[in-house]
Every structure is written in C-alpha cells, then in structure tokens.
Amino acid sequence: MKLHNTTDEIGDVVFKSDQGFQWISGTLEAHPDIVKKGLHGLYVYENSVTDNSCEAASDTVDQLKVATIVAGERGEINFDVSLIIDPTKDPETFLLLEPDQYCAPIKVKIFPDGREEPYVERRKRSEGEIRERKRKKIKKNGGKKIKNNKVNKNTENNTGNKKIKNNANKKTIKNNMGKGKKGTKGKQRCTKQRRLKGKCNTAKNSVANIEDELEEFFLVVEKMPDCYSPRKNNIQQTMETPKFELDGEQSIVGHTVVLYRQEGLDHLSIESGNYGSAIACCTLKLTK
C-alpha cells in the first residue's frame, strides 16, 4: 500500500482463499502523525487506483468492508483475519486480545561523560552461605580456626596476667609494607583505595590519576526500559458464505483496497457511508 497522493509505501495487504478457509493479513507502518493510534477501517472498491488517489478510487457505492482494525501508538497496523466458511453455523466474530505487558524499571550508572552502564546490586549473603564460607576457610587452614590478627590497645601478656598498656614508653613497630628498606617505611603504590582515602599526596599521582578518579564517580538512577510490543489484531470469523473471491466474475483482483482512519466516528456515521479520511490504498494483484 502507498500513502494517499504519494509514492511512499507503508506495507502489504494479502488475501488468501483455500477450500473453506480464507485469510486477510497485513503489516503496515508509517509515521505516527499519519497513522495515528486508534480505530481504522479497511475496504475494497471495484475501481482501480489512478495516480494513487485513494479518494478517487473510492468514489463508488460498491464496496466490501474487510475489517475494523486498531493501529498502535508508533504508527503500526498489524492484522491477521482468519475466516471459516461453514453454511451450517451462525456467523460469529472473535477478537483475540493481547495481554498488557509490565516493564519494571532498571537501575543504570550514569558517568560524568554521559556513559551509561547497567547497575548490578551485590546480593547479600545469607546466614547459611556465611557459615559455609567459614567452614571452607577452616578446612583450607587444616581444621584450625582462623584467629583475628588485630591487636587491641589493652592486651594480656602471654607470660602472665598483667595487662600492658600501649603508651609512649612502649616501643611501637611499624608495619613495613611494600619493598622499602629494612627499618624504614616502604613506598606504597597509589591504589584506588589509598587514593579515595587521600593517602596519595604527591602531585605526580594526583595529576596522573585525576581522569581515573573522575571515572569512578557515577550516579545510579532508575529508568524505564523500552519494552514496547507492536499492536497486533487477531480476528477469527465464522461465515456462511465466502467473504471474497479471487477468481471468476466476482473476483476482487484489480480492485482497490483503501485504509481509512475512523477514530472518533460513531457506528451510525460509518454505516451511513462516512468512512473517515483515506490514508493509504493499493490495487490488488494476483501472485503465484
């Protein structure tokens, strides 16, 4: 199909017929300002399209209503009409509705340079996992419990019951980390933790790592993901006689299919011939 008075194609409409079953399907898409969300009607006229003037092709009383369909909010019209031809049953129409989808918000990290990354929260360990983690550590240590190496300010002397206070008269031993000289405090690498604690005092480290520091800062926000599902019209009908013919004198091949916007029109207005504004049309051709 092409938009009214233009050469812009928006999709195809297909008619099929086979031994008591008929199908009408279409996949159309245009700008939401042209194909707006809401009700639309699909009709077949005997005239053929000239210069893609949909209104000129519909200037005839002889018309066949194909279906009433609903367009989605992004300008899409997807429909699938299944027809069962059975003279022994009363006409029936079933509209299969699609369930609404719920999308939960997701957390993302936003960096100063505009980058966004998914934010994954660390799961808190359960009590059972903590016990299992301790058990594995004890097993790895040869069955011995791991003692806390931290020394309190007031500790008991191993040789007696006297308490030794940590005061100015007691010699203190510095922890020589890194590869410094014996007896002196070794030089430590400016790691992420030391930098955040303000222990990297040299100008060289502060200048060299300023970009790294900026990269560590981010803002955690909640955003709604784009989980939009295109609208689909699924219609099932039971009819006593075929809705259309693809061969013979009553064939609709060479006729025009016109898409109308009917949102806001009442049933009586449509039945009286006011089908709305023509949006797109095409001439039906037989394919193998």
Backbone bond lengths (Angstrom), bond angles and torsions (degrees), N, CA, C in turn:
res aa  C-N    CA-C-N  psi(-1)  N-CA   C-N-CA  omega(-1)  CA-C   N-CA-C  phi
1 M - - - 1.456 - - 1.525 109.85 -
2 K 1.334 114.63 150.22 1.460 121.27 177.56 1.528 109.22 -122.73
3 L 1.329 115.12 149.53 1.455 120.00 179.06 1.525 110.37 -64.32
4 H 1.309 115.07 152.55 1.461 121.82 -177.29 1.530 111.18 -58.67
5 N 1.334 115.76 125.74 1.466 124.31 177.62 1.533 113.17 62.54
6 T 1.310 117.88 24.22 1.466 121.59 175.18 1.530 108.79 -136.59
7 T 1.325 114.84 176.98 1.469 120.52 175.57 1.525 111.08 -109.49
8 D 1.332 116.88 15.31 1.468 121.05 -178.52 1.524 109.86 -80.48
9 E 1.324 116.10 118.66 1.464 121.37 179.10 1.527 110.36 -84.13
10 I 1.343 116.05 139.63 1.467 120.65 -180.00 1.529 112.77 -119.96
11 G 1.329 118.52 -1.71 1.459 120.09 177.87 1.517 111.83 144.09
12 D 1.341 115.90 -167.19 1.464 122.49 -175.17 1.524 110.51 -126.43
13 V 1.349 114.51 151.31 1.461 123.14 171.19 1.522 107.25 -122.21
14 V 1.340 116.07 129.94 1.465 121.24 -173.70 1.525 109.40 -121.40
15 F 1.366 115.86 133.32 1.467 123.68 174.64 1.520 108.37 -114.00
16 K 1.350 116.86 130.30 1.462 122.08 178.17 1.519 109.58 -131.96
17 S 1.335 115.48 150.03 1.459 120.77 178.58 1.521 108.74 -147.46
18 D 1.358 116.10 134.45 1.468 119.54 -177.94 1.524 109.91 -160.66
19 Q 1.337 117.21 103.61 1.466 124.74 168.83 1.530 114.14 45.45
20 G 1.298 115.46 67.53 1.455 119.98 175.14 1.514 114.93 87.17
21 F 1.320 117.54 0.78 1.459 121.27 178.31 1.532 109.03 -131.04
22 Q 1.319 115.50 140.66 1.457 121.16 176.40 1.527 109.24 -135.40
23 W 1.330 114.58 149.61 1.461 120.48 -179.05 1.529 109.90 -136.24
24 I 1.309 115.32 139.71 1.467 122.04 173.43 1.523 106.56 -130.67
25 S 1.312 116.53 121.34 1.465 120.27 -177.38 1.523 109.58 -136.63
26 G 1.310 114.76 157.17 1.460 119.70 179.31 1.509 111.50 -160.63
27 T 1.333 114.16 147.40 1.465 122.28 174.99 1.517 106.95 -131.70
28 L 1.332 115.92 102.82 1.460 121.62 -175.70 1.519 109.23 -121.24
29 E 1.317 115.60 146.38 1.461 119.76 178.92 1.525 109.86 -154.74
30 A 1.320 115.81 131.54 1.460 122.29 178.23 1.521 108.16 -147.08
31 H 1.329 115.97 179.45 1.461 119.37 179.36 1.531 109.86 -63.89
32 P 1.347 118.00 139.96 1.471 120.09 -178.64 1.517 114.32 -57.72
33 D 1.337 118.41 -20.88 1.458 120.10 177.02 1.527 111.57 -75.32
34 I 1.341 116.41 -19.41 1.469 120.73 179.90 1.521 110.25 -97.56
35 V 1.334 116.05 -56.40 1.465 120.84 174.48 1.523 106.69 -96.78
36 K 1.300 116.20 95.75 1.462 121.57 -175.16 1.530 110.79 -88.15
37 K 1.301 113.85 156.08 1.458 120.26 179.49 1.527 110.13 -61.56
38 G 1.346 116.33 132.51 1.458 120.04 178.27 1.507 112.95 138.24
39 L 1.327 115.34 -168.68 1.465 122.29 -175.37 1.524 111.94 -74.06
40 H 1.347 114.66 141.56 1.465 122.60 175.42 1.522 107.99 -139.23
41 G 1.321 115.56 154.55 1.452 121.23 178.53 1.520 111.27 -121.77
42 L 1.328 115.39 143.67 1.463 121.43 -179.44 1.530 108.05 -118.14
43 Y 1.360 116.82 123.90 1.462 122.29 -175.58 1.527 109.73 -130.87
44 V 1.358 115.32 155.22 1.466 122.33 177.37 1.530 108.52 -119.08
45 Y 1.348 115.73 129.80 1.467 122.57 179.02 1.521 109.63 -117.70
46 E 1.348 115.14 155.30 1.461 120.00 -178.97 1.521 112.12 -70.89
47 N 1.327 117.91 -30.02 1.466 120.38 -178.50 1.525 110.42 -68.78
48 S 1.302 115.54 157.15 1.471 121.29 174.53 1.526 108.57 -102.04
49 V 1.321 116.14 161.70 1.458 121.42 -176.19 1.527 110.12 -78.20
50 T 1.342 116.67 135.28 1.457 122.76 174.63 1.521 108.39 -124.40
51 D 1.329 116.10 122.40 1.475 122.38 -178.05 1.532 111.33 56.06
52 N 1.330 114.37 27.01 1.462 122.74 177.93 1.543 112.39 55.75
53 S 1.321 114.87 35.43 1.459 120.54 175.42 1.522 108.06 -90.90
54 C 1.333 115.94 100.13 1.465 120.88 -175.91 1.528 111.49 -67.25
55 E 1.330 117.48 -34.91 1.454 120.09 -179.17 1.528 111.41 -69.77
56 A 1.344 116.71 -36.54 1.468 119.33 178.45 1.523 110.66 -67.29
57 A 1.326 116.89 -36.10 1.465 120.30 -179.36 1.516 111.51 -69.69
58 S 1.332 116.73 -25.23 1.465 119.90 -177.22 1.522 112.45 -95.04
59 D 1.344 117.58 10.86 1.464 120.56 178.84 1.519 110.24 -81.11
60 T 1.318 115.77 61.52 1.458 121.47 177.83 1.511 108.59 -154.96
61 V 1.321 114.96 149.96 1.462 119.79 -178.81 1.520 110.86 -77.14
62 D 1.328 116.86 -32.77 1.462 121.11 -177.21 1.525 109.47 -71.12
63 Q 1.299 115.96 110.94 1.463 120.97 179.97 1.518 109.79 -147.00
64 L 1.313 115.24 157.31 1.455 122.90 178.97 1.520 108.44 -125.95
65 K 1.324 115.68 120.95 1.461 119.42 177.13 1.523 108.76 -78.92
66 V 1.327 115.74 121.35 1.463 120.68 -178.28 1.518 110.66 -86.72
67 A 1.335 117.27 -55.60 1.462 120.18 -177.37 1.521 110.02 -168.13
68 T 1.330 114.78 157.15 1.462 122.14 169.71 1.522 107.09 -104.72
69 I 1.320 116.76 120.91 1.458 121.64 -172.33 1.527 109.57 -128.01
70 V 1.320 115.06 164.70 1.462 121.21 -176.51 1.525 108.87 -118.61
71 A 1.329 115.61 131.76 1.465 121.51 177.22 1.524 109.94 -90.72
72 G 1.336 115.71 147.46 1.454 121.12 178.20 1.518 111.89 -81.58
73 E 1.324 115.48 174.75 1.467 120.09 -175.23 1.522 112.87 -75.58
74 R 1.332 119.01 -10.00 1.459 121.26 178.63 1.519 113.05 -107.32
75 G 1.316 116.09 21.54 1.458 120.71 174.78 1.514 114.64 81.58
76 E 1.339 117.82 21.22 1.459 119.99 -179.02 1.524 111.13 -106.59
77 I 1.331 115.84 142.41 1.467 122.92 174.36 1.527 106.85 -128.97
78 N 1.307 116.18 107.19 1.466 122.10 177.87 1.530 107.92 -119.46
79 F 1.305 116.41 123.69 1.466 118.79 -178.44 1.521 110.49 -142.46
80 D 1.337 113.98 151.56 1.462 122.11 178.93 1.526 107.09 -144.03
81 V 1.336 116.09 106.27 1.460 122.39 -178.15 1.529 108.09 -105.58
82 S 1.337 115.92 120.93 1.468 121.69 178.44 1.528 108.61 -108.85
83 L 1.339 116.55 126.71 1.466 122.54 -177.33 1.522 109.54 -115.60
84 I 1.338 116.28 130.21 1.465 122.53 174.79 1.525 107.66 -111.06
85 I 1.317 116.43 120.01 1.456 121.47 -178.45 1.527 108.23 -94.63
86 D 1.337 115.53 111.30 1.475 120.53 -177.75 1.533 108.17 -145.51
87 P 1.342 118.17 105.05 1.479 120.80 -178.39 1.514 113.29 -64.46
88 T 1.323 118.54 -17.60 1.461 120.52 -176.22 1.527 112.95 -86.87
89 K 1.309 118.46 -6.04 1.476 121.76 -177.00 1.520 110.65 -116.27
90 D 1.314 114.29 151.53 1.458 120.15 177.03 1.536 109.61 -74.72
91 P 1.335 116.92 148.84 1.478 119.32 179.03 1.527 111.13 -61.98
92 E 1.310 115.56 134.52 1.459 122.41 178.36 1.523 109.44 -139.89
93 T 1.332 115.55 152.43 1.459 122.16 177.86 1.520 109.18 -134.82
94 F 1.330 115.77 129.36 1.462 121.77 178.41 1.527 108.61 -122.95
95 L 1.303 114.45 131.32 1.465 120.99 176.59 1.528 108.22 -109.60
96 L 1.319 116.14 116.55 1.457 121.19 -179.15 1.523 108.82 -87.95
97 L 1.323 115.70 112.91 1.460 120.77 -178.76 1.518 110.65 -87.42
98 E 1.316 115.57 142.98 1.454 120.60 177.03 1.525 109.93 -89.89
99 P 1.333 117.90 139.68 1.470 119.44 -179.80 1.520 111.28 -69.29
100 D 1.328 115.27 148.73 1.461 120.37 176.98 1.527 109.87 -71.66
101 Q 1.304 116.20 142.09 1.456 121.85 -180.00 1.520 110.02 -102.07
102 Y 1.332 115.02 135.43 1.463 120.13 177.29 1.523 109.14 -106.30
103 C 1.303 115.92 130.26 1.460 121.34 178.80 1.524 108.40 -114.85
104 A 1.312 115.71 121.43 1.462 120.29 177.89 1.524 109.29 -81.65
105 P 1.327 117.64 146.18 1.473 119.78 177.47 1.521 111.11 -65.96
106 I 1.312 115.64 149.80 1.464 121.64 178.80 1.524 108.73 -116.74
107 K 1.332 116.21 152.15 1.457 121.37 179.12 1.522 109.57 -96.22
108 V 1.328 115.98 135.71 1.459 121.88 179.15 1.520 109.16 -131.91
109 K 1.331 114.96 154.27 1.454 121.77 175.42 1.527 108.75 -98.99
110 I 1.333 116.88 126.88 1.461 122.12 178.42 1.518 108.04 -111.17
111 F 1.340 116.35 121.33 1.454 122.64 -177.65 1.525 109.89 -94.10
112 P 1.348 117.34 164.12 1.472 120.00 -179.01 1.521 114.04 -58.14
113 D 1.362 117.56 -29.23 1.461 119.59 -178.87 1.523 112.91 -85.77
114 G 1.345 117.11 5.99 1.459 120.56 177.31 1.511 114.92 94.90
115 R 1.326 117.98 -5.54 1.465 120.11 179.37 1.521 110.89 -67.15
116 E 1.336 114.68 149.77 1.459 120.60 176.90 1.515 109.09 -127.99
117 E 1.317 115.56 135.40 1.460 122.15 178.47 1.523 108.53 -136.23
118 P 1.334 117.13 148.17 1.471 119.04 177.24 1.528 110.86 -63.14
119 Y 1.309 115.70 140.06 1.458 121.28 178.63 1.529 108.37 -102.25
120 V 1.326 115.53 120.01 1.461 121.47 -178.85 1.526 108.15 -109.99
121 E 1.314 116.13 117.62 1.453 120.11 179.44 1.524 110.39 -77.04
122 R 1.324 114.80 139.12 1.454 119.62 177.67 1.523 109.50 -74.08
123 R 1.315 114.97 127.62 1.457 119.98 -179.13 1.518 110.70 -75.64
124 K 1.317 115.99 132.99 1.458 121.02 179.67 1.519 109.77 -74.58
125 R 1.332 115.97 131.69 1.459 120.07 -178.49 1.527 110.35 -70.05
126 S 1.316 115.59 141.73 1.453 120.88 176.29 1.527 109.59 -78.33
127 E 1.340 116.15 168.08 1.462 120.47 179.72 1.519 110.85 -62.83
128 G 1.328 116.85 -37.69 1.466 120.07 178.18 1.524 111.95 -63.11
129 E 1.343 116.79 -40.27 1.466 120.18 178.96 1.525 111.04 -67.42
130 I 1.339 116.38 -36.56 1.473 119.28 178.34 1.514 110.89 -65.64
131 R 1.345 117.25 -42.39 1.472 120.19 177.94 1.523 110.82 -63.93
132 E 1.336 116.96 -40.94 1.465 120.12 -179.74 1.520 110.97 -66.30
133 R 1.340 117.00 -36.38 1.463 121.27 177.85 1.527 110.29 -65.07
134 K 1.343 117.94 -41.78 1.459 121.15 177.64 1.520 111.29 -65.60
135 R 1.338 116.59 -40.19 1.460 120.10 179.60 1.527 111.93 -61.56
136 K 1.329 116.58 -40.33 1.460 120.13 179.20 1.518 111.44 -67.46
137 K 1.341 116.56 -36.76 1.466 118.98 177.88 1.516 111.18 -65.49
138 I 1.356 116.92 -42.13 1.469 120.56 178.56 1.523 110.52 -63.72
139 K 1.322 116.78 -41.14 1.461 120.40 179.02 1.512 111.09 -64.23
140 K 1.326 116.73 -39.17 1.461 121.03 178.86 1.517 111.00 -68.50
141 N 1.338 117.64 -27.17 1.456 122.39 -179.56 1.525 112.70 -88.77
142 G 1.326 117.41 14.54 1.459 120.71 177.50 1.509 113.49 81.75
143 G 1.307 118.13 22.92 1.451 121.19 179.15 1.502 114.12 87.86
144 K 1.320 119.09 -1.97 1.462 122.30 179.87 1.522 109.78 -92.75
145 K 1.314 114.61 141.87 1.444 119.80 177.30 1.519 110.47 -70.53
146 I 1.288 116.54 142.57 1.459 121.69 -179.69 1.512 108.71 -84.89
147 K 1.341 116.07 119.39 1.453 121.34 -178.62 1.522 110.19 -86.91
148 N 1.300 114.47 152.35 1.461 120.48 176.85 1.516 109.07 -76.12
149 N 1.317 117.48 122.64 1.461 122.14 -176.00 1.523 113.23 -82.95
150 K 1.324 116.95 -4.86 1.455 118.68 -179.04 1.528 109.85 -71.63
151 V 1.331 117.44 140.78 1.458 123.43 -178.35 1.514 108.50 -109.23
152 N 1.332 116.19 126.46 1.451 120.45 177.90 1.522 110.52 -75.35
153 K 1.321 115.74 164.64 1.467 119.10 178.59 1.521 111.10 -64.30
154 N 1.306 117.52 -37.74 1.464 122.02 177.06 1.517 108.53 -106.75
155 T 1.315 119.25 108.08 1.462 124.04 -179.44 1.509 109.12 -122.80
156 E 1.348 115.66 153.60 1.447 120.28 178.39 1.511 109.70 -85.97
157 N 1.341 115.46 143.43 1.457 121.04 176.15 1.518 108.42 -75.96
158 N 1.360 116.55 133.76 1.458 120.66 -178.14 1.525 112.64 -65.67
159 T 1.329 117.56 -21.14 1.463 120.27 -176.70 1.504 112.73 -93.45
160 G 1.292 119.00 -6.88 1.458 120.83 -178.71 1.499 110.53 -164.04
161 N 1.344 113.58 -174.08 1.446 119.56 -178.27 1.515 112.86 -96.16
162 K 1.357 117.19 0.61 1.449 120.22 -178.46 1.529 110.59 -74.10
163 K 1.307 115.56 140.34 1.462 121.44 177.24 1.507 110.11 -91.95
164 I 1.309 116.71 135.67 1.462 122.42 179.42 1.513 107.84 -108.04
165 K 1.316 116.52 120.01 1.456 120.88 178.89 1.507 110.31 -87.15
166 N 1.331 114.69 143.17 1.456 121.03 179.97 1.518 107.66 -84.44
167 N 1.385 116.54 94.54 1.453 120.18 -178.35 1.511 110.75 -124.01
168 A 1.322 115.59 -169.71 1.466 119.68 -175.93 1.517 112.04 -68.21
169 N 1.359 118.85 -23.58 1.461 121.14 -178.49 1.518 112.33 -79.05
170 K 1.350 115.61 -17.64 1.469 118.66 179.56 1.515 109.96 -84.99
171 K 1.317 114.97 136.56 1.457 119.47 178.13 1.521 109.45 -73.45
172 T 1.305 115.31 135.66 1.466 120.67 178.07 1.508 109.55 -104.19
173 I 1.278 113.95 144.16 1.462 121.02 179.83 1.521 108.06 -110.73
174 K 1.308 115.40 123.44 1.461 120.51 179.21 1.520 110.07 -83.78
175 N 1.309 113.90 141.75 1.457 119.19 177.92 1.514 108.41 -82.69
176 N 1.306 115.80 110.80 1.467 120.39 -177.88 1.517 109.38 -85.84
177 M 1.323 116.03 96.59 1.460 120.61 178.67 1.521 109.25 -94.68
178 G 1.302 116.52 154.69 1.456 121.04 -179.63 1.509 110.86 83.52
179 K 1.320 115.89 -163.20 1.452 122.20 -177.54 1.524 111.04 -110.20
180 G 1.344 116.35 47.17 1.464 120.06 177.73 1.518 111.26 -79.01
181 K 1.336 115.95 173.77 1.453 119.80 178.63 1.515 110.01 -70.20
182 K 1.328 116.49 154.60 1.449 121.82 -179.53 1.522 110.14 -62.54
183 G 1.349 114.33 129.76 1.456 119.23 178.67 1.510 113.85 88.45
184 T 1.307 118.00 -5.48 1.471 120.80 178.09 1.513 109.15 -123.50
185 K 1.281 115.85 159.87 1.463 120.58 -179.81 1.521 109.84 -74.70
186 G 1.334 116.43 124.64 1.460 120.02 -176.71 1.513 111.96 -77.37
187 K 1.305 116.12 160.08 1.462 121.60 178.64 1.522 109.14 -77.23
188 Q 1.303 116.58 134.77 1.453 121.58 -178.10 1.523 110.50 -111.53
189 R 1.315 113.39 143.50 1.456 119.19 179.82 1.527 109.61 -71.17
190 C 1.328 115.34 144.08 1.463 120.55 -178.70 1.527 108.75 -79.54
191 T 1.338 116.07 89.45 1.457 121.39 -179.03 1.522 110.12 -85.78
192 K 1.328 114.41 176.01 1.457 120.31 -179.25 1.532 111.22 -62.04
193 Q 1.352 116.33 -45.02 1.453 119.56 -178.59 1.525 111.98 -65.87
194 R 1.339 116.52 -41.61 1.468 119.28 179.19 1.531 110.82 -66.64
195 R 1.326 116.58 -36.36 1.453 119.79 -179.68 1.531 111.03 -66.70
196 L 1.360 116.65 -40.90 1.448 119.67 178.63 1.526 112.44 -68.40
197 K 1.334 116.72 -26.95 1.462 120.89 177.53 1.523 112.58 -84.43
198 G 1.330 117.96 -2.77 1.454 121.47 178.81 1.505 114.35 77.70
199 K 1.337 117.85 25.11 1.460 120.96 -178.24 1.519 112.83 -94.25
200 C 1.319 118.43 -1.54 1.459 121.67 175.55 1.533 106.70 -95.39
201 N 1.319 116.40 93.18 1.464 120.81 -171.08 1.518 114.04 -92.02
202 T 1.317 117.68 -15.82 1.458 119.33 -175.61 1.514 110.49 -74.23
203 A 1.319 114.78 146.07 1.463 119.65 179.71 1.511 111.06 -64.76
204 K 1.332 116.07 -31.08 1.457 120.42 -178.79 1.520 110.26 -62.91
205 N 1.326 116.16 -46.64 1.450 119.54 -178.91 1.527 111.50 -68.26
206 S 1.348 116.74 -39.81 1.457 119.54 -177.16 1.515 111.79 -66.24
207 V 1.323 117.69 -36.72 1.459 120.76 179.60 1.520 111.22 -76.37
208 A 1.327 115.93 -40.37 1.465 119.45 -176.36 1.517 111.95 -69.88
209 N 1.329 116.61 -28.35 1.459 119.71 -174.53 1.522 113.16 -105.35
210 I 1.339 117.76 9.49 1.455 118.81 -176.65 1.529 111.78 -65.10
211 E 1.355 116.81 -36.64 1.455 119.28 178.34 1.519 110.79 -69.13
212 D 1.348 116.84 -37.87 1.450 119.84 177.86 1.519 111.31 -64.37
213 E 1.339 115.93 -36.24 1.455 119.22 -179.94 1.525 111.06 -65.96
214 L 1.330 115.75 -39.94 1.458 118.85 179.46 1.517 111.34 -65.04
215 E 1.346 116.17 -34.30 1.451 119.24 -179.04 1.519 112.04 -69.00
216 E 1.335 117.51 -21.38 1.457 120.38 -177.65 1.526 111.42 -78.12
217 F 1.329 119.08 -19.36 1.446 121.84 -177.25 1.525 109.79 -89.29
218 F 1.334 116.29 134.22 1.456 121.17 177.23 1.519 108.75 -154.74
219 L 1.324 114.86 162.78 1.453 122.47 -179.56 1.521 108.50 -114.79
220 V 1.317 116.74 129.33 1.461 121.84 179.70 1.528 108.63 -94.92
221 V 1.325 116.04 120.54 1.461 121.56 -179.90 1.527 109.01 -131.09
222 E 1.319 115.47 159.47 1.461 121.71 175.92 1.524 109.60 -99.71
223 K 1.338 115.80 132.04 1.451 121.08 179.78 1.524 108.98 -129.37
224 M 1.326 115.13 149.81 1.456 120.08 176.77 1.529 108.76 -88.09
225 P 1.323 118.51 124.34 1.470 120.15 179.99 1.527 111.27 -72.43
226 D 1.315 115.22 159.80 1.459 120.58 177.57 1.532 108.03 -87.39
227 C 1.315 116.03 91.73 1.474 120.34 -179.12 1.533 109.74 -113.20
228 Y 1.328 115.93 34.36 1.461 120.58 -178.52 1.524 110.07 -66.69
229 S 1.315 115.23 133.96 1.464 121.60 177.40 1.522 108.49 -111.91
230 P 1.339 118.93 123.73 1.471 121.07 -179.12 1.530 111.50 -56.78
231 R 1.311 115.35 142.57 1.467 121.25 -178.80 1.517 109.83 -69.75
232 K 1.345 116.44 136.05 1.469 121.45 179.13 1.521 108.78 -129.70
233 N 1.338 116.55 129.16 1.455 122.82 177.62 1.525 108.89 -100.44
234 N 1.323 116.46 112.67 1.464 122.30 176.63 1.522 108.78 -111.23
235 I 1.329 116.12 113.27 1.461 121.59 -175.64 1.525 109.20 -123.84
236 Q 1.329 116.53 132.93 1.459 122.45 175.68 1.526 108.91 -120.78
237 Q 1.322 115.72 129.96 1.457 120.76 -178.15 1.520 110.11 -130.69
238 T 1.331 114.89 144.86 1.468 122.13 172.01 1.518 107.50 -114.13
239 M 1.348 116.99 125.07 1.463 121.85 -175.15 1.521 109.80 -130.22
240 E 1.344 115.23 152.25 1.464 120.36 179.02 1.521 111.39 -78.07
241 T 1.335 116.97 -33.84 1.467 121.75 -179.81 1.521 109.33 -128.00
242 P 1.343 118.91 159.06 1.470 120.83 179.11 1.525 111.52 -60.77
243 K 1.297 116.30 146.01 1.462 122.11 -180.00 1.515 111.49 -76.76
244 F 1.353 116.60 -31.77 1.455 120.78 -178.54 1.525 108.94 -150.90
245 E 1.322 115.26 167.20 1.465 122.87 176.66 1.515 108.86 -125.76
246 L 1.327 116.43 143.17 1.462 121.31 178.48 1.523 112.67 -106.67
247 D 1.321 116.92 -3.24 1.466 120.43 174.92 1.523 108.69 -146.42
248 G 1.349 116.19 166.96 1.455 120.93 -178.94 1.520 111.93 86.54
249 E 1.328 115.54 -170.38 1.458 121.50 -176.00 1.526 112.33 -68.47
250 Q 1.324 118.54 -27.83 1.461 122.13 -178.21 1.533 112.83 -95.17
251 S 1.311 116.07 15.76 1.467 119.66 -177.61 1.531 110.73 -65.38
252 I 1.327 115.60 141.63 1.472 120.81 177.82 1.527 111.42 -93.05
253 V 1.319 117.52 3.25 1.457 120.34 177.14 1.527 109.27 -65.06
254 G 1.323 117.82 131.57 1.457 122.89 -175.21 1.520 113.26 92.28
255 H 1.333 117.35 -8.28 1.466 120.70 178.05 1.533 109.58 -86.32
256 T 1.323 114.37 173.58 1.465 120.39 -174.92 1.528 110.81 -109.00
257 V 1.321 115.17 135.20 1.464 121.81 173.34 1.527 107.40 -102.50
258 V 1.334 116.60 126.47 1.471 121.87 -177.59 1.528 108.94 -120.71
259 L 1.332 114.89 134.35 1.462 121.93 176.24 1.526 108.81 -103.16
260 Y 1.342 116.47 125.05 1.457 122.80 179.77 1.532 110.35 -114.00
261 R 1.314 114.43 148.08 1.460 119.46 169.26 1.522 107.80 -91.54
262 Q 1.354 116.16 124.10 1.456 120.85 -175.31 1.522 112.93 -123.57
263 E 1.316 117.08 13.14 1.459 120.05 178.26 1.527 109.78 -64.17
264 G 1.317 116.77 128.44 1.462 121.46 179.76 1.513 114.12 94.51
265 L 1.341 118.48 -12.10 1.463 121.30 178.67 1.528 109.42 -87.40
266 D 1.340 116.39 138.71 1.464 119.00 177.82 1.526 109.88 -85.23
267 H 1.315 115.13 169.30 1.463 120.97 -175.18 1.523 111.50 -63.85
268 L 1.325 117.69 -40.96 1.467 120.55 -178.37 1.518 111.48 -65.07
269 S 1.333 116.49 -37.27 1.463 119.90 179.44 1.522 110.93 -65.19
270 I 1.340 116.45 -40.79 1.470 119.82 179.63 1.519 110.78 -67.94
271 E 1.343 115.96 -41.91 1.463 119.29 -179.66 1.520 111.75 -64.84
272 S 1.325 118.05 -27.33 1.464 121.27 -179.79 1.522 112.98 -81.08
273 G 1.349 117.23 -4.08 1.455 120.11 176.09 1.514 114.96 113.64
274 N 1.320 117.79 -2.81 1.465 120.55 177.38 1.534 108.26 -88.18
275 Y 1.332 116.08 92.51 1.464 120.72 -174.73 1.526 112.82 -87.89
276 G 1.312 117.35 -2.80 1.452 120.35 179.91 1.521 111.51 100.27
277 S 1.342 115.66 -163.32 1.467 120.52 -178.66 1.524 110.11 -93.42
278 A 1.341 115.49 134.89 1.466 120.94 179.95 1.525 110.07 -73.00
279 I 1.324 116.08 131.98 1.464 121.67 -178.58 1.517 111.64 -106.88
280 A 1.324 116.45 -47.24 1.470 120.99 -176.61 1.512 109.84 -151.02
281 C 1.324 116.47 162.49 1.455 121.03 179.46 1.514 110.34 -159.39
282 C 1.341 115.38 168.97 1.461 121.20 176.99 1.517 108.96 -162.44
283 T 1.311 116.62 162.65 1.477 122.63 175.34 1.512 108.61 -102.05
284 L 1.342 115.79 129.46 1.460 120.87 -177.29 1.525 110.58 -72.72
285 K 1.336 115.11 133.04 1.451 121.51 177.61 1.526 109.78 -125.86
286 L 1.315 116.24 145.58 1.452 121.14 -179.86 1.528 109.61 -84.00
287 T 1.318 115.56 129.66 1.467 121.26 177.89 1.516 109.36 -118.95
288 K 1.318 115.24 158.25 1.467 119.69 -179.64 1.515 110.51 -78.98
